[in-house]
Amino acid sequence: MWNTDTLWFEIAIVSIFYLLGNIFLGHFEERSPNWRKLVKYLVTVAIIVAISQFFGQAVALIVLGLTLIPVFYVHAIVLPKKGINGWTGEPKAKYYEFRGWDKNIFGEQTAETPANHEENTGI
């Protein structure tokens, strides 16, 4: 009934990894463009399928498992050292600064912006 000796098994495993990653850690990628997330998924599937085709299913699944090491390292060690919760990504201001994203998520002008300065000075 079940046959795991097919490339669809690897595609299913990669898809489950991405599914669980998006459910539990998707808030870490909230400002990443959707095209980048899609390309990341497709490249991962292509690499794992190619490894499985040329080196075998066991090697492909080991490589997939090894890709979790940097994820655990970043979330368990790097982020907490920066004062960021590795599970929730809070405080958001520190996390956005760490990623190099704009902290002003609503696009509102603050007192420091040049446009606001021009309004106040009459220039």
C-alpha positions in Angstrom: 0.0 0.0 0.0 2.6 2.6 1.0 5.7 2.9 -1.1 8.5 5.2 0.0 10.8 4.3 -2.8 9.6 7.2 -4.9 10.7 10.8 -5.4 7.3 11.9 -4.3 8.2 10.7 -0.8 11.1 13.3 -0.7 8.8 16.0 -2.1 6.2 15.2 0.6 8.9 15.3 3.4 10.3 18.7 2.2 6.7 20.0 1.9 5.9 18.9 5.5 9.1 20.6 6.7 8.1 23.9 5.0 4.5 23.5 6.2 5.6 23.1 9.8 8.2 25.9 9.4 5.6 28.3 8.1 3.1 27.4 10.8 5.5 27.7 13.8 8.2 30.1 12.5 6.5 32.0 9.6 6.4 35.2 11.6 10.2 35.4 11.2 9.7 35.8 7.4 6.7 38.1 7.5 8.5 40.9 5.6 10.2 38.6 3.1 8.7 38.8 -0.4 6.4 35.9 -1.4 8.5 35.2 -4.6 11.5 34.6 -2.4 9.7 32.1 -0.2 8.5 30.2 -3.3 11.9 30.1 -4.9 13.4 28.9 -1.6 10.9 26.1 -1.5 11.4 25.1 -5.1 15.2 25.2 -4.9 15.1 23.0 -1.8 12.8 20.5 -3.4 15.0 20.4 -6.5 18.2 19.9 -4.5 16.7 17.1 -2.3 15.2 15.3 -5.3 18.6 15.6 -7.2 20.5 14.2 -4.2 18.0 11.4 -3.9 18.2 10.6 -7.5 22.0 10.5 -7.7 23.0 9.4 -4.1 20.0 7.7 -2.7 17.0 8.5 -0.5 18.9 8.0 2.8 21.6 10.6 1.8 18.9 13.1 0.7 17.0 12.7 4.0 20.2 13.1 6.0 21.1 16.3 4.1 17.6 17.6 4.7 17.9 16.8 8.4 21.3 18.5 8.5 19.7 21.7 7.2 17.9 22.0 10.5 21.2 22.5 12.4 21.6 26.2 11.3 17.9 26.8 12.1 18.3 25.5 15.6 21.6 27.4 16.0 20.1 30.7 14.9 16.9 30.4 17.0 18.5 28.9 20.1 21.8 30.7 20.3 22.2 33.7 17.9 18.8 35.4 18.5 18.8 35.1 22.3 22.4 36.6 22.3 20.9 39.6 20.5 18.1 39.9 23.1 15.5 38.4 20.7 13.2 35.5 21.7 14.1 32.7 19.3 10.5 31.3 19.3 8.5 34.5 19.0 10.9 37.0 17.4 10.1 39.6 20.0 10.8 42.4 20.6 10.0 43.1 17.0 12.1 46.3 16.8 15.3 44.3 17.7 14.4 41.5 15.3 13.7 44.0 12.4 17.0 45.7 13.1 18.8 42.3 13.1 17.2 41.5 9.7 17.9 45.0 8.3 14.2 45.7 7.8 12.4 49.0 8.3 11.0 49.1 11.8 8.2 51.5 10.7 5.8 48.7 9.6 2.8 51.1 9.0 4.7 53.5 6.7 3.9 56.4 9.0 6.2 59.4 9.1 8.0 60.1 12.4 9.4 63.3 13.8 12.8 62.5 12.4 11.8 62.1 8.7 12.8 64.9 6.3 9.2 65.3 5.0 7.9 66.0 8.5 10.8 68.4 9.1 9.9 70.4 5.9 6.3 70.7 7.1 7.3 72.1 10.4 9.9 74.6 9.2 7.9 75.8 6.2 10.6 74.9 3.7 
